[in-house]
Amino acid sequence: MMPARSAQSRSQIDSGLLQFKLQPTCLLSRPSLNLPPHKLPDWPQNSHQTNPKIMQHQEQATSNSALSSLLRVATAFILCMGCIATSKNAHAAGLIRVTDGQQTYEGKVVALTRSNCSLMDRQGQLIHLDVSSLKSLDKISAHFQPLETSAFRQQLREEFSNGYEVVGTARYLVCAPNGNAGKYAKLFESIYRDVEQFYRVRGFKVNAPEVPLVAVVFGSQREFAEYCVSDGITPSATLMGYYSLNTNRVALFDDPNLVFTSQRDLKPNRSSQNLNAIAASNQITGETASTIIHETTHQVGYNIGIHSRLGRTPIWVVEGLATVLEPSGMRTTKGRQLISERINNERAIWFEQRHRPSRKVGNLAMLVASDEYFHQNTLNSYSESWAFAFFLMENASRRQNFVNYLQQIGKRDPMAPYSGRERLEDFQAAFGDISRLEVEFIRYMDRM
């Protein structure tokens, strides 16, 4: 996030990496078209299971006990309502402390129904609680207060204590093997600035992150796989890294013992040369740099207000913008670059040579209406998401439609279902008739 290989090897790319489930873990990953030449044996087994809290009701409970329980739930719900965050002023949400009888949490309420309460804790991680399980709720402060950076850094040092260091920048806390965190931190911070600038100058409303952003770069694929398991993610030989919506972390690995295939059936352009220069200047492998750019683009987008971590932002939007921002020519602040420097060559080649010949009219509507379509046609959907997002960003009027569209879906209740019909209605409210827009889009791509 294209070497010549068989259809069978291409099918090995796990489309299941693109999940949008609130629990237990949400991730956005970059499927690599540059696969390792071997399959790592003996992956750790993912024993992570979500054990639902079982509410045990005693048949002989007294009416007073039942009434007390009901009042406790109602009180917790009312208090949560008074502390809930709003997109207009997220810091105005109160800092609360809640206990479910097993553990105590501090954070702010970011979503609430009569049965479920979602908190963002002081590290920025999402916690989903059953309202009926809450034993106590106290309001600590009228305003949300993230964990102090020094305390946050210390917690990360304790979590990754064996041979790892933590380096901080203006926006990031980066954990990596001793002596290496600084070079990664420099790249993460640079990408953050470029991505934030990209959105801001194009009319998107951007906010400052509420908490320091965390990135963990493992020194080996084995360590990364073990972390995946602990994070509820099934590792695979093709998973280079991911951004988790729940933990708000980017996790990846840079293993010098692995050699990735480098043959590609596309010609390098200045963008790929610029990317290689970034990687070389920081002694970071090109594939790792590509993964950092893609996953950091996700992380920044979700932390500056472009996407909602709880909302159901369509995958084509999230991945389309991430792949648009992969070429350095799209992220540069040195004036408008040539179109050859702004194109994502990997996605453009795939779209033109592998997707376009068999693409059917109405494909755009299917992509907009359902994330399931994306899962079933992963690489084609990646290429079309890039192409469509690129088309929108290159056209000033369509770019404004895009801004309006993101604002519209950002207003939705994050806990409410988002049907295909509603997705199409929101899309056409911003862009107009989708059939006409598809014709305009395909003509643009054919001319390009």
C-alpha positions in Angstrom: 0.0 0.0 0.0 3.4 -5.3 -8.9 5.3 -8.0 -9.2 4.5 -10.5 -11.9 3.0 -13.6 -10.3 0.3 -16.1 -10.8 -3.4 -15.5 -10.1 -3.1 -18.1 -7.3 -0.4 -16.1 -5.5 -2.4 -12.9 -5.8 -5.4 -14.6 -4.2 -3.3 -15.3 -1.2 -3.6 -11.6 -0.2 -5.9 -11.7 2.7 -8.9 -9.5 1.9 -10.1 -10.1 5.5 -7.4 -7.6 6.7 -9.9 -4.8 5.9 -12.3 -5.0 8.8 -14.6 -2.4 10.2 -15.8 -4.0 13.4 -15.9 -1.9 16.6 -15.0 -4.9 18.7 -12.7 -6.5 19.5 -10.3 -4.7 17.2 -10.5 -2.4 14.2 -7.7 -2.2 11.8 -6.7 -0.6 8.5 -3.9 -2.4 6.7 -1.9 -1.9 3.6 -2.0 -5.1 1.4 1.5 -5.4 -0.1 1.8 -6.1 -3.8 5.4 -6.8 -3.0 5.1 -10.2 -1.3 7.9 -11.9 0.7 9.6 -14.7 -1.2 8.8 -17.2 1.6 6.1 -18.0 4.1 7.1 -17.5 7.7 6.4 -20.9 9.4 4.7 -21.5 12.7 2.7 -18.3 13.2 1.6 -17.7 16.7 -2.0 -18.9 17.2 -4.5 -16.1 17.8 -6.3 -17.2 20.9 -8.0 -13.8 21.3 -11.6 -14.2 21.9 -14.2 -11.7 23.0 -15.9 -13.0 26.1 -19.3 -11.3 26.3 -20.2 -10.2 29.8 -22.9 -12.5 31.0 -25.5 -10.8 33.2 -26.7 -13.2 35.7 -30.2 -12.6 37.0 -31.2 -14.2 40.3 -34.7 -15.4 40.0 -35.3 -14.8 43.7 -34.0 -11.2 43.7 -36.0 -8.9 45.8 -37.9 -6.0 44.3 -35.6 -3.5 46.2 -32.6 -5.1 44.6 -34.1 -4.9 41.1 -35.1 -1.3 41.7 -31.6 -0.4 42.9 -30.0 -1.9 39.9 -32.4 -0.1 37.6 -31.7 3.2 39.3 -28.0 2.7 39.0 -28.2 2.0 35.3 -30.4 5.0 34.8 -28.2 7.3 36.8 -25.1 6.1 34.9 -26.8 6.7 31.6 -27.9 10.3 32.6 -24.4 11.1 33.8 -22.9 9.8 30.6 -25.3 12.0 28.6 -24.0 15.0 30.4 -20.4 14.1 29.7 -20.7 13.0 26.1 -18.3 14.6 23.6 -19.4 16.5 20.5 -17.5 17.0 17.3 -17.8 20.8 17.7 -15.8 20.9 20.9 -14.3 17.6 21.8 -12.3 18.9 24.7 -15.5 20.3 26.3 -16.5 16.8 27.1 -16.0 16.0 30.8 -13.3 13.7 32.0 -15.0 10.9 33.9 -14.0 7.8 35.9 -16.2 4.7 35.5 -16.0 1.3 37.2 -17.6 -1.9 35.9 -16.8 -4.0 39.0 -13.6 -5.4 37.4 -11.7 -2.4 36.2 -11.6 1.4 36.5 -11.4 3.5 33.4 -10.8 7.3 32.9 -11.7 9.1 29.7 -14.5 10.9 27.9 -17.7 9.5 26.5 -17.6 9.5 22.7 -20.7 7.5 21.9 -23.7 6.3 23.9 -26.8 4.2 23.5 -29.1 2.9 26.3 -27.1 -0.3 26.4 -23.5 0.6 25.4 -21.1 3.4 26.3 -17.9 4.1 24.4 -15.1 5.9 26.1 -11.8 7.3 24.7 -9.3 7.0 27.5 -6.5 9.4 28.3 -4.1 7.6 25.9 -6.6 7.8 23.1 -7.7 4.2 23.1 -11.4 3.3 22.7 -13.1 1.3 25.4 -16.6 -0.2 24.9 -18.7 -0.8 28.0 -22.1 -2.3 28.8 -24.0 0.4 30.6 -25.8 -2.1 32.8 -22.4 -3.3 34.1 -21.3 0.2 35.4 -21.0 0.2 39.2 -19.9 3.8 39.6 -19.4 6.9 37.6 -17.6 10.1 38.7 -17.0 13.3 36.8 -13.3 14.3 37.4 -13.1 17.4 35.3 -15.3 19.6 33.1 -12.8 19.2 30.3 -11.1 16.1 28.9 -7.4 15.9 29.8 -5.1 13.6 27.9 -2.4 11.7 29.8 0.7 13.9 30.3 3.3 13.1 27.7 5.9 12.2 30.2 3.6 9.7 31.9 2.5 8.4 28.5 6.1 7.9 27.5 6.9 6.0 30.7 3.9 3.7 30.2 5.1 2.8 26.7 8.6 2.2 28.1 7.2 -0.2 30.6 5.1 -1.9 27.9 8.0 -2.3 25.5 10.9 -2.6 27.9 13.1 -5.3 26.4 15.5 -3.6 23.9 13.1 -0.8 22.9 13.2 2.9 23.3 10.6 5.7 23.0 11.3 8.9 21.2 8.9 11.8 21.1 8.3 14.6 18.5 5.7 17.4 18.4 2.9 14.9 17.6 4.3 11.4 18.0 5.6 8.9 20.5 7.5 6.3 18.5 8.6 3.0 20.1 11.4 1.1 18.2 14.5 -1.0 18.9 17.2 0.9 20.8 19.1 3.4 18.6 16.5 3.4 15.9 13.4 5.2 17.2 14.8 8.6 16.2 14.9 7.9 12.5 11.4 6.5 12.4 10.1 9.4 14.5 11.5 11.8 12.0 9.6 10.1 9.2 6.3 9.9 11.1 6.4 13.5 12.0 7.3 14.6 8.5 4.3 12.6 7.1 2.0 14.1 9.7 2.9 17.6 8.6 2.5 16.8 4.9 -0.9 15.0 5.3 -2.3 17.8 7.6 -1.1 20.4 5.1 -2.7 18.4 2.2 -6.1 18.5 3.7 -6.0 22.0 5.1 -5.0 23.7 1.9 -7.8 21.9 0.0 -10.5 23.2 2.2 -11.0 20.3 4.6 -11.6 21.3 8.2 -8.7 19.9 10.3 -8.4 19.7 14.1 -5.3 19.2 16.3 -5.0 15.6 17.7 -6.4 15.3 21.2 -3.6 12.9 22.3 -0.1 12.1 21.2 0.0 9.6 18.3 1.7 6.3 18.9 3.7 4.2 16.5 5.4 1.0 17.2 8.1 -0.3 14.8 9.2 -3.9 15.7 12.7 -5.1 14.8 11.5 -8.5 13.5 8.5 -10.0 11.8 8.2 -12.5 14.6 7.8 -9.8 17.3 5.3 -8.0 15.1 3.3 -11.3 14.7 3.3 -11.8 18.5 2.0 -8.2 19.0 -0.7 -8.8 16.4 -2.0 -11.8 18.4 -2.0 -9.8 21.6 -3.9 -7.0 19.8 -6.6 -9.4 18.5 -5.2 -9.4 14.9 -4.4 -12.6 12.9 -0.9 -12.2 11.5 -0.1 -13.3 8.0 3.0 -13.4 5.8 1.7 -10.4 3.7 0.7 -8.2 6.6 3.4 -5.4 6.8 1.6 -3.2 9.3 -1.7 -1.7 10.3 -3.5 1.1 12.0 -5.9 0.1 14.8 -9.1 2.2 15.3 -9.4 0.9 18.8 -5.9 1.4 20.1 -5.2 4.4 17.8 -1.7 3.0 17.2 0.3 2.2 14.0 2.1 -1.1 14.3 4.6 -2.4 11.7 8.0 -4.1 11.5 11.3 -3.4 9.7 13.1 -6.8 9.6 16.5 -6.6 8.0 16.7 -10.3 7.7 13.8 -10.4 5.2 14.4 -9.7 1.5 11.4 -8.7 -0.4 10.9 -9.2 -4.1 11.7 -6.1 -6.1 10.7 -6.9 -9.7 7.7 -4.8 -10.8 5.9 -4.7 -14.0 5.8 -0.9 -13.9 8.4 1.8 -14.5 9.6 4.0 -11.6 8.6 7.6 -11.8 9.8 10.6 -9.8 7.4 9.8 -7.0 8.8 6.4 -6.4 12.3 7.9 -6.6 11.4 10.5 -4.0 10.0 7.8 -1.7 13.3 5.8 -2.1 15.2 9.0 -1.2 13.2 9.4 2.0 13.8 5.8 2.9 17.5 6.0 2.1 18.1 9.2 4.0 16.7 7.6 7.1 18.2 4.1 6.4 14.6 2.7 6.2 13.8 0.0 3.6 11.5 1.2 0.8 8.7 -1.3 1.7 8.8 -0.2 5.3 8.7 3.5 4.3 5.7 2.7 2.0 3.9 1.0 4.9 4.6 3.9 7.3 3.3 6.5 4.8 0.1 4.5 4.2 -0.7 3.7 7.8 0.3 7.1 9.1 -2.1 8.7 6.5 -4.9 6.6 8.1 -3.9 7.6 11.6 -3.6 11.3 10.9 -6.9 11.3 9.0 -8.7 9.7 12.0 -7.1 12.1 14.5 -7.5 15.5 12.7 -11.2 15.1 12.0 -11.2 13.8 8.4 -12.7 10.5 9.5 -14.5 9.3 12.7 -13.0 6.3 14.6 -16.5 5.3 15.7 -18.4 6.3 12.5 -18.9 4.2 9.5 -16.8 6.1 7.0 -17.0 4.1 3.7 -13.8 2.1 3.0 -13.5 3.6 -0.4 -13.1 7.0 1.2 -10.5 5.9 3.8 -8.4 3.8 1.4 -8.9 6.2 -1.6 -7.4 9.1 0.3 -4.7 7.0 1.8 -3.5 5.7 -1.6 -3.8 9.2 -3.1 -1.4 10.5 -0.5 1.2 7.7 -1.0 3.1 9.5 -3.8 5.4 12.2 -2.4 4.3 14.5 -5.2 0.8 14.7 -3.6 2.3 15.6 -0.2 4.9 18.1 -1.2 4.6 21.7 0.0 6.8 23.0 -2.9 4.1 23.9 -5.3 2.0 21.9 -7.6 3.9 18.9 -9.1 3.6 17.3 -12.5 0.7 14.8 -12.8 3.3 12.1 -13.3 4.6 12.9 -9.8 1.1 12.9 -8.2 -0.1 9.6 -9.6 0.1 6.4 -7.5 1.8 4.2 -10.2 1.0 0.9 -8.5 -2.7 1.7 -8.4 -2.9 3.4 -11.8 -1.3 0.4 -13.5 -3.6 -2.0 -11.7 -6.6 0.1 -12.6 -5.7 0.4 -16.3 -4.4 -3.1 -17.0 -6.2 -5.4 -14.6 -9.4 -3.7 -13.5 -10.6 -1.4 -16.3 -10.9 -4.1 -19.0 -13.5 -6.1 -17.1 -15.0 -3.2 -15.1 -18.8 -2.9 -15.5 -21.0 0.2 -15.5 -22.5 0.6 -12.0 -19.3 -0.5 -10.3 -19.0 2.9 -8.5 -22.5 2.6 -7.0 -21.6 -0.8 -5.6 -18.4 0.5 -4.1 -20.2 3.4 -2.5 -23.1 1.4 -1.2 -21.3 -1.5 0.5 -18.0 -2.1 2.2 -18.7 -5.8 1.5 -18.1 -5.2 -2.2 -14.6 -3.8 -1.3 -13.8 -7.0 0.8 -14.8 -9.3 -2.1 -12.8 -7.4 -4.7 -9.9 -6.0 -2.7 -7.2 -5.1 -5.2 -9.6 -3.9 -7.9 -11.4 -1.9 -5.2 -8.2 -0.4 -4.0 -7.3 0.7 -7.5 -10.8 2.2 -8.2 -10.9 3.9 -4.8 -7.5 5.5 -5.6 -8.6 6.5 -9.1 -11.9 8.0 -8.0 -10.4 9.9 -5.0 -7.6 11.2 -7.3 -10.3 12.3 -9.8 -12.2 14.2 -7.1 -9.1 15.8 -5.6 -7.8 17.0 -9.1 -11.1 18.8 -9.9 -11.8 21.9 -7.8 -15.6 21.7 -7.9 -15.6 18.0 -7.3 -13.1 18.5 -4.4 -15.6 20.8 -2.7 -18.3 18.1 -3.3 -16.0 15.7 -1.5 -15.5 18.1 1.4 -19.3 18.5 1.7 -19.7 14.7 1.6 -17.3 14.0 4.4 -19.0 16.7 6.5 -22.4 15.1 5.8 -21.4 11.6 6.8 -19.5 13.0 9.8 -22.8 14.3 11.2 -24.3 10.8 11.4 -24.9 9.0 14.6 -21.8 6.7 14.9 -23.8 4.0 16.6 -26.6 3.9 14.1 -26.7 1.4 11.2 -25.7 2.8 7.8 -27.6 1.0 5.1 -26.6 0.9 1.4 -29.6 3.1 0.5 -28.6 5.7 3.0 -25.0 5.6 1.8 -26.1 6.3 -1.8 -28.5 9.0 -0.7 -25.7 10.8 1.2 -23.4 10.4 -1.7 -25.8 11.8 -4.3 -26.8 14.7 -2.0 -23.2 15.8 -2.2 -22.2 14.8 -5.8 -25.5 14.6 -7.7 -26.5 11.6 -9.9 -24.0 8.8 -9.4 -24.5 7.5 -12.9 -23.5 10.8 -14.5 -20.6 11.2 -12.1 -19.3 7.7 -13.1 -19.3 8.6 -16.7 -17.3 11.8 -15.9 -14.9 9.8 -13.8 -14.2 7.1 -16.4 -13.7 9.6 -19.2 -11.2 11.4 -17.0 -9.3 8.2 -16.3 -9.3 7.2 -20.0 -7.9 10.6 -21.0 -5.2 10.4 -18.3 
